[in-house]
Structures are given as structure tokens and as C-alpha cells.
Amino acid sequence: MDILTHRITIICGHYGCGKTNLALNLALEAAEQGGPVTVVDLDIVNPYFRSSEYRGLLGSSGVRLIAPVFAGTTLDTPTLPPEISSIFEEDAGKVFIDAGGDDAGVTALGGLHQRLTAAGYAMLYVINRYRALSQTPEEAAALLKEIEGACRLKAGGIVNNSHLGAETQMQDVLEALPFGEKTAALTHLPLLFSTVPDFAAMGGSVPEGFKSIKRLVTFAWE
């Protein structure tokens, strides 16, 4: 998983695939290893499941959050946070960009594509077999092309984050593995790992090729 050694990591994917939960997990893991960590919430067209909602969680671990100008309000606007330029400075440390869903959500990244390319980045494409409109490898592969076209950046690897929220069982994760493998084959990208919610892991251990993550993002009614 050499791709994860990049200083700047972009997490993209379909709405509801679990981008924010993965971004939070990766950022908190990086913070545990020491050094500065920054999370950028670029989900500026979707008021739900934003990294901005977890400012307290990130702050308690020493993770800096760069949020949309109107995060935490009832307004939505395609305005980039003014602090965004700071991610290109070395003292920003490890940077995790929680991009918006689909091609519309990642359009904001297009304005940064030249600087991101010059700085070096890794873009992870998160997929979820159990999310509507991306339930087949063919649908997931087609959506990636739209995302890459909108942000003018290229994904470097796939994360199979197939889950059913709090109802996820280990069998659900295992049954989604062929979906992840086929999507990787269609996109000619490596399948970096498949995720397993920590509560679904068998005895706390996961099979090779899988990564246990915490369920930090919950639904409003939970």
C-alpha cells in the first residue's frame, strides 16, 4: 500500500459510500503515529456526513480541520475554504481531503489540480456494493471516469468499503470482495484493501487484504 505514503491523500467516491468515515479513520491513525495531520472537508455541495461535523473528535486528537466557509450552517455554496493553500506547505503534515460525492462534488478539486499534481498526491476511490447506483463493478467503474474528468485528477487505488451501516456482518464484507476485485480489474487500479467495521471483525482479527476501521460516522436518527 505504498500509495498511502503520500503526504496528500484525496478520498473520493459516490455519495454515501463511506468517504468521510474512511477519511476520519486514516487521519486519526496518522495522528497516533505523531506529526501534524490536516483534514480538509471539500464536501461543499452536500450538507450530510461531512468531516466538519466531527471537528471535536478531530481536535481532541490534535488533527487540524479545514472546513467549507459555510460548514455548520444551513447554507451550501461552492466556495473553497480560504486556508486551502496551506495544505501545500510542509508544516501541514499529512493531509486527507474528504472530497464531495460523484462528479459534482469533486468539481472543486479541479481548481487545485495543477498544485496537487505538482505537490504529489494519492487519490483513493471508495466503493460500496450496497450503495444505490454503484452496485455493480461496471457502474462503479463508469462513475470513476466521471469523477476523474470533473476534478482532472487520477485515482491511484481502490478501497472496497462495502458495508450496511450498523447492520454490517462479516459475511456481507466477504461477499462484496468479488465486487471490489472486478471493479479494480475494470479500472486497471490496485485494490488497496477492503474495510471491515471493527464490530463485525471476527474475534478482532480480519483476513489478509482487509482493514478494520471504526464506525465514526453515524446516521442522524441513531
NORBELHU-V913276 format. One record per residue. N is the residue number from 1. OMEGA is omega in whole degrees, -180 to 180 (* if undefined). Layout:
N|OMEGA + N|OMEGA
This chain:
1|-179 + 2|-179 + 3|-177 + 4|178 + 5|178 + 6|179 + 7|-180 + 8|179 + 9|178 + 10|178 + 11|-178 + 12|179 + 13|-178 + 14|175 + 15|175 + 16|-179 + 17|180 + 18|-179 + 19|-175 + 20|180 + 21|178 + 22|180 + 23|179 + 24|179 + 25|-179 + 26|-179 + 27|-179 + 28|176 + 29|179 + 30|180 + 31|179 + 32|-179 + 33|178 + 34|-179 + 35|-179 + 36|179 + 37|179 + 38|173 + 39|178 + 40|177 + 41|178 + 42|178 + 43|-170 + 44|178 + 45|-179 + 46|-176 + 47|-176 + 48|174 + 49|179 + 50|174 + 51|-178 + 52|-179 + 53|-175 + 54|-180 + 55|-179 + 56|179 + 57|-180 + 58|-178 + 59|-179 + 60|178 + 61|178 + 62|-180 + 63|178 + 64|179 + 65|171 + 66|-172 + 67|176 + 68|-177 + 69|-176 + 70|178 + 71|178 + 72|177 + 73|179 + 74|-178 + 75|173 + 76|-179 + 77|180 + 78|-179 + 79|180 + 80|176 + 81|-178 + 82|-178 + 83|-172 + 84|-178 + 85|-177 + 86|-178 + 87|-179 + 88|175 + 89|-175 + 90|-177 + 91|173 + 92|179 + 93|177 + 94|-177 + 95|177 + 96|-178 + 97|177 + 98|-176 + 99|178 + 100|-178 + 101|176 + 102|-177 + 103|180 + 104|-177 + 105|-177 + 106|-179 + 107|-180 + 108|179 + 109|-178 + 110|180 + 111|-179 + 112|-169 + 113|-179 + 114|-179 + 115|178 + 116|179 + 117|180 + 118|-178 + 119|-175 + 120|-178 + 121|170 + 122|177 + 123|179 + 124|178 + 125|-176 + 126|-179 + 127|-179 + 128|-178 + 129|-174 + 130|179 + 131|-179 + 132|177 + 133|175 + 134|-174 + 135|177 + 136|177 + 137|-179 + 138|178 + 139|-179 + 140|180 + 141|179 + 142|180 + 143|179 + 144|179 + 145|179 + 146|-180 + 147|-180 + 148|179 + 149|-178 + 150|-176 + 151|179 + 152|177 + 153|-177 + 154|175 + 155|179 + 156|-179 + 157|-177 + 158|172 + 159|178 + 160|-176 + 161|-178 + 162|-177 + 163|179 + 164|-180 + 165|-177 + 166|-179 + 167|-176 + 168|173 + 169|-178 + 170|-180 + 171|178 + 172|-179 + 173|-179 + 174|-179 + 175|-179 + 176|-178 + 177|178 + 178|177 + 179|179 + 180|-179 + 181|-180 + 182|178 + 183|178 + 184|180 + 185|-178 + 186|-178 + 187|-179 + 188|179 + 189|177 + 190|170 + 191|-174 + 192|176 + 193|171 + 194|-178 + 195|175 + 196|175 + 197|-174 + 198|-179 + 199|-179 + 200|-180 + 201|-177 + 202|178 + 203|178 + 204|-180 + 205|179 + 206|180 + 207|177 + 208|-178 + 209|179 + 210|180 + 211|178 + 212|178 + 213|179 + 214|176 + 215|-176 + 216|-180 + 217|-179 + 218|179 + 219|-175 + 220|-176 + 221|-178 + 222|*
